[in-house]
Amino acid sequence: MIEFGIKYPVGYEMVVNLTQFEMEQHLCLMAALKMFELGKISSGRAAELAGLSRTDFFETCGRYKVSIFNYTDDEIASELNADLAAIKKVKL
């Protein structure tokens, strides 16, 4: 693991009612959630960054309203159309 530091004002963790350790964990979690949401990293990598199991990461996504499905509207429509076409072929 590589470690890096984030600068924030002295006492900021107290403003948000967290210990320094909790603040660091929270910042890692927020970074993991956002990078996953943007499609920059996989759910496994995001879970690793957040220090969670993949299952716990998915549950956390729900709490923070981050979709675990990273598809654009066009991708969803394309997938649905492909599935419908496949179903029609089976029925014939």
C-alpha positions in Angstrom: 0.0 0.0 0.0 1.1 3.6 -0.7 0.2 6.2 1.8 -0.5 9.9 1.0 -1.6 12.8 3.2 -4.4 15.2 2.7 -4.1 18.7 4.2 -7.0 20.1 6.1 -7.4 22.9 8.6 -6.3 22.1 12.2 -9.3 21.0 14.2 -11.5 20.3 11.2 -12.2 16.8 12.3 -13.8 18.3 15.5 -16.0 20.5 13.3 -17.4 17.4 11.6 -17.5 15.5 14.9 -14.9 12.9 13.9 -11.6 11.7 15.4 -8.6 12.1 13.1 -8.7 8.4 12.4 -12.4 8.5 11.5 -11.8 11.5 9.3 -9.2 9.7 7.4 -11.4 6.6 7.0 -14.3 8.8 5.9 -12.2 10.6 3.3 -11.1 7.3 1.8 -14.7 6.1 1.7 -15.9 9.2 0.0 -13.0 9.0 -2.6 -13.9 5.3 -3.2 -17.6 6.0 -3.6 -17.0 8.8 -6.0 -14.4 7.1 -8.1 -16.7 4.0 -8.4 -19.6 6.2 -9.2 -17.6 7.8 -12.0 -16.6 4.4 -13.4 -12.9 5.1 -12.6 -12.4 2.0 -10.5 -14.2 -1.4 -10.0 -16.3 -2.2 -7.0 -13.6 -4.5 -5.7 -11.0 -1.8 -5.9 -13.3 0.7 -4.4 -14.0 -1.7 -1.5 -10.3 -2.1 -1.0 -9.7 1.6 -0.9 -12.5 2.1 1.6 -11.3 -0.8 3.8 -14.5 -2.8 3.3 -15.5 -6.1 2.0 -17.2 -5.9 -1.4 -20.6 -6.8 0.1 -20.2 -4.0 2.8 -19.2 -1.6 0.0 -22.3 -2.3 -1.9 -24.4 -1.8 1.2 -22.6 1.5 1.8 -23.4 2.5 -1.8 -27.0 2.1 -1.0 -26.7 4.3 2.1 -25.0 7.1 0.1 -27.4 6.6 -2.9 -24.6 5.5 -5.3 -25.9 3.1 -7.9 -24.0 -0.2 -8.1 -25.0 -0.3 -11.8 -22.7 2.0 -13.8 -24.6 2.1 -17.1 -25.6 5.2 -19.1 -29.2 5.5 -20.3 -28.1 4.5 -23.8 -26.3 1.4 -22.6 -29.4 0.3 -20.6 -31.6 0.8 -23.7 -29.2 -1.1 -25.8 -29.0 -4.0 -23.4 -32.8 -4.1 -23.0 -33.3 -4.1 -26.8 -30.7 -6.9 -27.2 -32.5 -8.9 -24.5 -35.9 -8.3 -26.2 -34.5 -9.4 -29.6 -33.0 -12.6 -28.0 -36.4 -13.4 -26.4 -38.2 -12.9 -29.7 -35.8 -15.3 -31.4 -36.4 -18.0 -28.7 -40.2 -17.7 -29.1 -40.0 -18.2 -32.9 
